Amino acid sequence: MLTSVRELARSLLSIIETRARLAANELEEQAVRLVEITLWFSLAILFLSVAGLTIPQLFLAVALLNVVVAGWIFCSVPEFVVRLRLWLLSAGGQPPASSS
């Protein structure tokens, strides 16, 4: 009986250690994401200061780049144009109907 209790304790400890490792990995990934976001913000600030742009002008530049990339994707893969049309014709852009 004592050996079965020990085995049970070891298996429970193994489960707890596994969960602790998973939680530590998640925290590490979140820390890396925070550092990445900080680097992107610092690059954006550097870009603003070098280019002499204001924040609204930066948003406009990013929006124009999004339009260019979307156009390139739609030209490369015509199926996406069909999917976009179907999405717009179905319920795209409309708020869900309220159930009153």
C-alpha positions, 0 to 999 in steps of 0.5 A, a space after each residue: 500500500 505504501 508503494 501505491 501511495 508513493 506512486 500516486 504522489 509521484 504521478 501527482 507531482 509529475 502532473 503539477 510539474 508539467 503544468 508549472 512548466 506550461 505556465 512558465 512557457 506561457 509567461 516567457 512567450 508573453 514577455 517576448 511579445 511585450 519586448 517585441 511590441 516595445 521594439 515595434 513602438 520604438 521603431 514607429 517613434 523613430 520612423 515618425 521622428 525621421 520622416 517628420 510625420 504626425 500620428 494621423 499621417 502615420 495611420 494614413 501611411 499604414 492604411 495605404 500600405 494595407 490597401 496595396 497589400 490587399 490589392 496584391 493578394 486579390 491579384 495573386 489569389 482571385 478566389 479571395 475576391 469571390 470570398 470578399 464579394 460573398 462576405 459583403 453580400 451575406 451579412 458582412 458589415 451589418 450588425 447582428 439582428 437584435 432578439 427583442 
